[in-house]
Amino acid sequence: MEFLLAYGSDDESDGAPSPSPFCSNGGDSNRALKNEVSDMLPPPPLDLLQPPNYIDYSSLTQGSRIRNFPHVEGIYALHIYIPVHIPATTRKQMVLTMKKLSSIVPRLYAVDSDFALIELCKDDSKLEKVLLSREFHISLGRTVGIKVDQIDSIVTMLRTKLHSQRQYWIEFDKWETFANDDCTRSFLSLEVNGTGLQEITQQINAVTEVYKLHGLPEFYKDPRPHISLLWGPGDIRYNLKQAVLQIDKPRNGAGSSQGHGFKCKFSGIVCKVGKKSYDICKI
């Protein structure tokens, strides 16, 4: 998440460039000195400028999202979540699913990074690194705006209620689709239906108690823990569901993840306020 404050530059000036130490003498001496420097410093090797695993992000078309709430001075975005990383073996399998999906549903973008899926699918390494290798989040509460004087209280209460968490397994075993409250965006997600659901639900209830004490909106009444991989503009949940059914049909998946689900261990809870992160508990 990011600050909901708009900052100006800390080192604004009148725009006048600083005088160069080489400008005090005549133009001929300047040119001679520049030629001498250029002879001493050859251009760097190309592999230093563009290493083997370099990704040119500027070549990937980016989407345009609508924020849940506008920038407001003195208000910071609060997000409480469980960090999740997809195992390398699962990422290899999911590359194929993402490529099939991009051919069925247009205008899909990577969550958070907002790069177009159709462009990422042109290169398997870009697809895996940009979309599947990032940190995903199981949200334990709504992303809301809070005042600066609420931060310490919220973080302290969360740590008090959640400090005694133990490690457990989380299994993502079903493709599911979601939409935000005003249906301006739809998401393709992997949902937790069995292993880990009880523990996550208890954590959501603890976060909800802290939200209530600070006058913040509660989480959904029937929480469905998940990580979101892709988003698209508008309410396209039906299109996404049909695409998943079509992709999984050869495996008789009927909408399940069918080999693309995975397990990971619960490793902790993070509270992010603006650009600053707080460890609520860490295993």
RAGIKA-V263231 format. One line per field, one symbol per residue. phi: phi as a letter, one per 20 degrees, with the letter a starting at -180 (. if undefined). burial: + if it has 9 or more other C-alpha atoms within 8 Angstrom, else -. Layout:
# RAGIKA-V263231
phi=???
burial=???
This chain:
# RAGIKA-V263231
phi=.bgedddefecfcenffffefededffffffffffffffedffffffffbfgefceffedfdecedffbffcfndcfdcdbdfccffgffgfffgfffffffeddfldcffmfmffffffffbgffffffeeefedcefdafececeffefgfffffffffdfefdfbecdecbfbdccfgelebdcdcddedcgnffffffffffffffggfdmefffffdfcgadddccbfnedgffffffffffegfdlflneflndfbdbefdqcdddcmdddcfebbe
burial=+-+++-----------------+------+-----------------------------+--------------++++++++++++---++++++-++++++--+-+++++--++++++++--+-++++++++--+++++++-++++--++--++-+++--++-----+++++++++++---+++++++++++-+++--++-++-+++-+++-----++-----+++++++++-+++--++-+++-+++---+-++++-+++-+-+++++++++----+++--
